[in-house]
Amino acid sequence: MNPTDIRKMVVGDLWTNSTAYENTEYVVDHFGNRFMGTESERKAKDHILGLFRAYGLENPREEPYRYTGWKRGPCKVEMTSPVQREIWAFAHPHSGSTPPGGIEAEVIDLGKGAQQDFEAHAGRIKGKIVLASTGWHPGQSYFLGHRVGKHGWTSDAGGVGLMIRNETPGGLIETGTIATGYRNTGEIPVVGLSFETGALIERQLKKGPVNVRIDMQNEVSPGTLGWNVVGEITGTKHPDRVVLVGAHFDGHDIGQEAASDDLLGAMVVLDVARALARFKGAFKRTMRFVAFGNEECLTVGSTNYVAQHENEIGNLDMMINGDGLGRWPNPFFCVNNPPELVGPLSRLVGEWKIDAAVGVSDTRNPAWCTSTDNHPFTMKGIPTMVISGRGRASALGTAGRGAAVRDHTICDTMDKIDKFVVKQYAILLAELLVALAQRDEPLIRHSSKEEVLDAVRKYGYIDALKAQRRWHPDSTLGIR
């Protein structure tokens, strides 16, 4: 059967028999948010592995790993002056604990809390609790304003705590890890605040000094067990050459459902695998499908995957990250590394008449983005891309409500998901995989280690990686 006919049948199957939405709904309804180290995560993993088997993928398996887990404990935050009142706040996952009785310190407002803000106030941070927003400055890389960096810059400057306020009004607290890798936890207490609570503190700061007390006790769990779930469709002509597509299935605990980030992406990947598995034996190259565990705290599953498969890295022609599949309108094939991949990918998309835009995430930063699953692959020189959307708002017009501009809130729920958009992404991913799997040559060669590190150095990202505690160029897992 020729590739054109296969494509037509796969597209028709994904349009008329889509399972991604229903599978997402089943998992969130029956198992919850899949937060790291929980029974919810384990049950979801078992269910996903069962789907890999039921859909006919070859060699379906779970690949376990160990990491340093974290469990949320009591968290109390209160303003002690100029007025005394309790502040609604959540600990960020992997936040450090306070000493018994908590800490009390003066607040310093650093606005967006990007690297330049910490540099501008370096001499004033020591001994204080930093207030910063979730964002970064216009025209600046997300990489330079990520919460993990805010944590590192605060700690490095001698700050004793960090409060991160949501930039979007609506009373929501946005969560997110401040861990730096599979075995690290935070060095100082970090809490999330709503936009409105942040505005209250800022209003008081205009009148004079503000003091805040933070008291939180969290549990660190070394040796926590996690899993990646893997299945394949083996190529006939080049079985040792692999196109890998993956998305994470875990979510944050305060999210309850954590439906679109990124269980939906994992279920879209699985739906595409289901549709393509009917044509086993028809593809030249191997397609490998991975449901990554524990991306949220921080790329733990994918980092361990790369470490466990380092002897096969040379066989990976491309890594496609599905963190965002079906989440936003205006699908976008976003090249991560190297930026030169845009040219051959654009030609392939044009030849196959795939209806998606192609572009680059950040031509200056092959390390983009440290907070999602393409990062460990990119740092090994593997060509990487993300399939996401240019319309950074919910398809249902619920901007700012969980599955929109930011995803780590209690409002990342099934009602934010548009079935039409989900099918659209599944079709685009399937079309791309058919095109890639029928090639005799990869689209582009791997980058050398020197090329990746030279680009990181050239554009000044080493300091940010160090703040994130992610600068370990000689070791995937950060073991020196």
C-alpha positions in Angstrom: 0.0 0.0 0.0 1.4 3.4 -0.9 1.9 6.2 1.6 -0.8 8.4 0.1 -3.4 5.7 0.6 -2.2 5.1 4.1 -2.4 8.8 4.9 -5.9 9.0 3.6 -7.1 6.1 5.7 -5.3 7.2 8.9 -6.8 10.8 8.5 -10.3 9.3 8.0 -9.9 7.1 11.1 -8.7 9.9 13.3 -11.6 12.1 12.1 -14.3 9.5 12.5 -13.0 7.3 15.3 -11.0 9.6 17.5 -10.3 8.3 21.0 -8.1 11.1 22.4 -10.9 13.1 24.1 -12.6 10.1 25.5 -9.4 8.6 26.9 -8.5 11.9 28.5 -11.9 12.1 30.1 -11.7 8.5 31.4 -8.3 9.1 33.0 -9.1 12.3 34.8 -12.5 11.0 36.0 -11.1 7.7 37.3 -7.6 8.5 38.4 -7.3 12.3 38.9 -4.3 14.5 38.4 -1.4 11.9 38.2 0.9 13.9 40.5 4.3 12.4 41.0 4.6 9.6 43.5 0.9 9.1 43.9 -1.5 6.2 43.5 -3.2 8.3 40.9 0.0 8.3 38.8 0.5 4.6 39.1 -3.1 3.8 38.1 -2.9 6.1 35.1 0.3 4.5 34.0 -1.2 1.0 34.2 -4.2 2.2 32.2 -2.0 3.8 29.5 0.1 0.7 29.2 -3.1 -1.3 28.7 -4.0 1.0 25.8 -0.6 0.6 24.2 -1.2 -3.1 24.2 -4.9 -2.9 23.1 -3.9 -0.6 20.2 -1.4 -3.1 18.8 1.8 -1.3 19.4 4.9 -3.5 19.3 7.0 -4.2 22.5 4.7 -2.2 24.8 6.4 -1.7 28.1 7.0 0.4 31.2 10.5 1.7 31.8 10.9 2.5 35.5 13.3 5.0 37.1 14.0 6.5 40.5 14.1 10.1 41.5 13.7 12.4 44.6 10.0 12.9 45.2 8.1 15.5 47.2 4.9 15.5 49.2 2.9 18.6 50.1 2.6 19.5 53.8 1.0 22.3 55.8 1.5 25.8 54.4 0.6 29.0 56.2 1.4 32.5 55.0 0.5 35.7 56.7 1.3 39.3 56.5 2.5 40.5 59.8 2.9 44.3 59.0 1.7 46.9 58.3 -1.5 44.9 58.7 -2.0 41.5 60.0 -3.9 39.0 57.9 -3.6 35.5 56.5 -2.6 35.2 52.9 -4.0 32.5 50.6 -1.0 30.6 49.2 0.1 27.2 48.0 3.6 25.8 48.2 5.3 25.2 44.9 6.2 21.5 44.3 9.7 20.7 45.6 9.7 23.9 47.7 12.0 23.8 50.6 10.5 23.7 54.1 10.9 26.4 56.7 12.4 25.8 60.2 9.7 24.9 62.8 7.7 28.1 63.5 8.4 29.5 60.1 10.4 32.4 58.8 9.5 36.1 58.9 11.1 38.7 56.7 10.6 41.9 54.8 9.2 41.7 51.3 11.1 43.1 48.2 9.0 43.4 45.0 11.1 42.5 41.9 8.2 42.9 39.4 8.5 40.1 36.8 11.5 38.7 38.6 13.5 38.0 35.4 17.3 37.7 35.5 17.8 41.5 34.9 15.5 42.3 37.8 17.6 40.3 40.2 20.7 41.8 38.8 19.4 45.4 39.2 18.5 44.8 42.9 21.3 42.3 43.8 22.4 44.2 46.9 18.9 44.5 48.4 17.7 40.9 48.4 19.7 39.3 51.1 17.5 38.3 54.1 14.3 39.2 52.3 11.3 37.4 50.8 11.1 38.2 47.1 7.8 38.9 45.4 7.8 38.2 41.6 5.3 37.5 39.0 4.9 34.4 36.7 6.0 36.3 33.6 9.0 37.7 31.8 9.7 40.9 30.0 8.4 41.6 26.4 10.7 40.3 23.8 12.6 38.2 26.3 12.9 34.5 26.3 10.6 32.5 28.6 13.8 30.7 29.6 15.1 33.9 31.4 11.9 34.3 33.4 11.1 30.7 34.4 10.1 30.0 38.0 13.1 27.7 38.5 15.4 30.5 37.6 13.6 32.9 39.9 14.2 30.4 42.7 17.8 30.0 41.9 18.4 33.8 41.6 16.6 34.4 44.9 18.7 31.8 46.7 22.0 32.9 45.2 21.3 36.5 46.2 20.6 35.5 49.8 16.8 35.7 49.8 15.1 33.6 52.4 11.9 33.0 50.5 10.0 33.6 47.2 6.4 34.4 46.5 5.3 34.0 42.8 2.0 35.8 41.9 -0.2 34.9 39.0 -0.2 37.6 36.3 -3.7 36.8 35.3 -6.7 38.1 37.4 -9.4 35.7 38.5 -8.3 34.5 41.9 -6.3 31.5 40.6 -3.0 30.4 42.0 -0.7 29.0 39.4 1.5 26.1 40.6 4.7 24.7 39.1 7.8 23.0 40.3 10.9 24.8 41.4 12.9 21.5 41.3 15.9 21.4 39.1 16.1 17.8 38.1 15.4 14.2 39.0 17.3 14.3 42.4 17.1 17.9 43.5 14.6 19.9 45.6 14.3 23.5 46.4 16.7 25.4 48.6 14.2 27.9 50.0 10.4 28.1 50.6 8.5 29.1 47.5 4.7 29.8 47.4 2.3 30.7 44.7 -0.2 33.7 45.1 -3.2 34.8 43.1 -3.0 38.1 41.1 -5.3 39.7 43.6 -3.2 38.7 46.6 -0.1 40.0 44.9 -1.9 43.3 44.3 -2.7 43.5 48.0 1.0 43.2 48.9 2.0 45.7 46.3 -0.5 48.2 47.5 0.9 47.9 51.0 4.4 48.3 49.8 3.6 51.7 48.4 2.9 52.8 51.9 6.0 51.3 53.5 7.8 48.1 54.5 5.8 44.9 54.4 6.7 41.8 56.5 5.4 38.3 55.8 5.7 35.0 57.7 5.9 31.7 55.9 5.5 28.4 57.7 5.5 25.2 55.6 6.6 21.7 56.2 7.0 19.4 53.1 8.3 15.9 52.8 11.1 14.8 50.6 11.1 11.2 49.3 14.4 10.0 47.9 14.1 6.9 45.7 10.5 7.5 44.5 9.5 5.2 41.6 8.3 6.6 38.3 7.7 5.3 34.8 7.8 6.0 31.1 5.4 4.0 28.9 6.8 3.0 25.5 5.6 1.3 22.4 6.7 1.1 18.7 5.8 0.5 15.1 8.9 -1.1 13.6 10.2 0.1 10.3 10.9 -2.4 7.5 13.8 -0.8 5.6 15.5 1.1 8.4 14.3 -0.6 11.6 17.2 0.9 13.6 16.4 4.4 12.7 13.8 6.0 15.0 11.4 8.9 15.0 10.3 9.4 18.6 7.2 11.2 19.6 6.3 11.7 23.2 4.1 13.7 25.7 3.9 13.6 29.4 0.9 12.1 31.3 1.4 13.5 34.7 -0.1 16.7 36.2 0.0 19.0 39.2 -1.8 18.1 42.4 -3.7 21.3 42.8 -5.0 20.9 39.3 -7.4 18.1 40.3 -7.9 17.0 36.6 -4.8 18.5 34.9 -6.6 17.6 31.7 -4.8 19.5 29.0 -1.3 19.8 30.5 -0.5 17.3 29.2 -2.6 14.3 29.5 -4.5 15.4 26.4 -1.2 15.5 24.5 -0.3 12.0 25.6 -3.7 10.8 24.5 -3.4 12.5 21.1 -0.1 10.7 20.6 -1.7 7.4 21.6 -4.6 8.0 19.3 -2.2 8.6 16.4 -0.3 5.4 17.4 -3.6 3.5 17.3 -4.4 4.7 13.8 -0.9 4.0 12.4 -0.5 0.6 14.1 -3.1 -0.8 11.6 -0.4 -0.4 8.9 2.5 -2.1 10.6 5.0 -3.2 8.0 4.3 -0.3 5.7 6.8 2.2 7.1 10.5 2.4 6.4 11.6 3.8 9.7 10.6 2.9 13.2 8.2 5.2 15.1 8.5 5.1 18.9 5.7 6.5 21.1 6.4 7.5 24.7 4.2 8.6 27.5 6.7 10.4 29.7 6.2 10.4 33.5 6.9 13.4 35.8 7.6 16.1 33.3 6.2 18.7 35.7 8.9 18.3 38.4 11.1 18.8 36.2 11.5 16.7 32.9 12.3 13.7 35.2 10.8 11.0 32.9 12.4 12.3 29.7 15.8 13.0 31.4 15.9 9.4 32.7 14.8 8.1 29.3 17.7 9.7 27.6 20.1 8.5 30.3 18.8 4.9 30.0 19.1 5.0 26.2 22.3 6.9 25.7 23.8 4.1 23.6 20.9 4.5 21.1 21.0 8.3 20.9 22.7 8.1 17.5 19.8 6.2 16.1 17.2 8.9 16.9 16.5 10.9 13.8 14.1 13.3 15.5 12.3 13.9 18.8 8.8 15.4 18.5 7.4 16.8 21.8 3.6 16.7 22.1 3.4 19.0 25.1 0.5 21.1 23.8 -1.2 18.8 21.3 -4.8 19.8 21.1 -4.5 22.5 23.7 -4.5 25.7 21.6 -5.8 26.8 18.2 -3.6 27.6 15.2 -1.3 24.5 15.2 2.4 25.3 14.9 5.4 23.0 14.1 7.9 24.7 16.4 11.5 23.8 15.8 13.6 23.7 18.9 17.1 22.7 17.7 18.9 23.2 15.4 17.2 26.3 13.9 18.4 25.0 10.5 15.8 22.3 10.8 13.2 24.8 9.7 14.2 24.6 6.1 14.0 20.9 5.5 10.9 20.6 7.7 9.2 23.3 5.8 10.0 21.6 2.5 8.6 18.3 3.8 5.4 19.9 5.1 5.0 21.6 1.7 5.6 18.5 -0.3 3.0 16.5 1.7 0.7 19.5 1.9 0.4 19.4 5.6 -1.7 22.3 6.9 0.5 23.6 9.7 2.9 26.6 10.1 6.6 25.9 10.6 8.9 28.2 12.6 11.6 28.3 15.3 11.1 28.8 19.0 14.2 30.8 19.8 17.1 30.8 17.3 19.5 31.9 20.1 18.7 29.2 22.5 19.2 25.5 21.7 18.5 24.8 25.4 14.9 26.0 25.0 13.1 25.0 27.0 14.5 23.5 30.1 11.0 22.9 31.5 9.7 20.5 28.9 10.6 17.1 27.6 12.6 18.0 24.5 15.3 19.6 26.7 17.4 16.4 27.5 17.2 15.3 23.8 18.2 18.7 22.6 21.2 18.8 24.9 22.4 15.6 23.3 22.2 17.2 19.8 19.1 15.3 18.6 16.9 17.4 16.2 13.8 18.4 18.3 10.5 20.1 17.7 7.3 20.8 19.6 3.8 20.6 18.1 1.8 23.3 19.8 -0.4 26.3 18.9 0.2 29.9 18.1 -3.1 31.0 19.7 -2.1 31.0 23.3 -5.6 30.9 24.6 -8.2 28.3 25.1 -10.2 27.3 22.0 -13.3 28.0 24.1 -12.4 31.6 24.8 -11.5 31.0 28.5 -8.2 33.0 28.5 -6.6 33.0 31.9 -8.7 30.1 33.2 -6.3 27.3 33.5 -6.0 25.8 30.0 -5.3 29.1 28.5 -2.3 31.4 28.8 -1.0 29.4 31.8 -1.9 25.8 32.5 -1.0 25.0 36.1 -4.2 26.0 37.9 -7.2 24.3 39.3 -9.1 25.2 36.1 -7.2 22.9 33.7 -10.4 20.8 33.2 -12.1 18.9 30.5 -14.6 21.7 29.7 -11.7 23.7 28.3 -11.0 21.1 25.6 -12.4 21.5 22.1 -12.9 18.1 20.3 -12.5 19.7 16.9 -9.1 21.1 17.8 -8.1 17.7 19.3 -8.9 15.9 16.0 -7.0 18.6 14.0 -3.8 18.0 16.0 -4.1 14.2 15.8 -4.4 14.4 12.0 -1.4 16.8 11.7 0.8 14.6 13.9 -0.2 11.5 11.9 0.5 13.2 8.6 4.0 14.3 9.8 4.9 10.9 11.1 3.8 9.2 7.8 6.0 11.6 5.9 9.0 11.2 8.2 8.7 7.4 8.5 8.8 7.0 4.7 12.1 8.8 4.2 15.4 7.1 3.5 17.4 9.9 5.0 16.8 12.0 8.1 15.8 15.6 7.6 19.0 16.9 9.3 22.1 15.6 11.0 22.6 15.7 14.8 24.3 18.7 16.3 27.6 17.9 17.9 28.0 18.5 21.7 30.4 21.4 20.8 27.8 23.0 18.6 25.1 22.8 21.2 27.3 24.2 24.0 28.8 26.9 21.8 25.4 28.2 21.0 24.4 28.2 24.7 27.6 30.1 25.6 27.4 32.5 22.6 24.0 33.9 23.6 24.6 34.0 27.4 22.3 31.2 28.6 24.9 29.6 30.9 24.1 31.9 33.8 20.4 31.1 33.5 21.1 27.4 33.3 23.3 27.7 36.4 20.5 29.6 38.2 18.2 26.7 37.4 20.8 24.3 38.6 20.7 22.7 35.1 24.2 23.4 33.9 25.8 19.9 33.8 27.0 19.6 30.2 29.0 16.4 30.9 26.2 14.4 32.4 22.5 13.9 31.4 21.5 13.2 35.0 23.6 15.9 36.6 25.9 13.6 38.4 29.5 14.8 38.4 
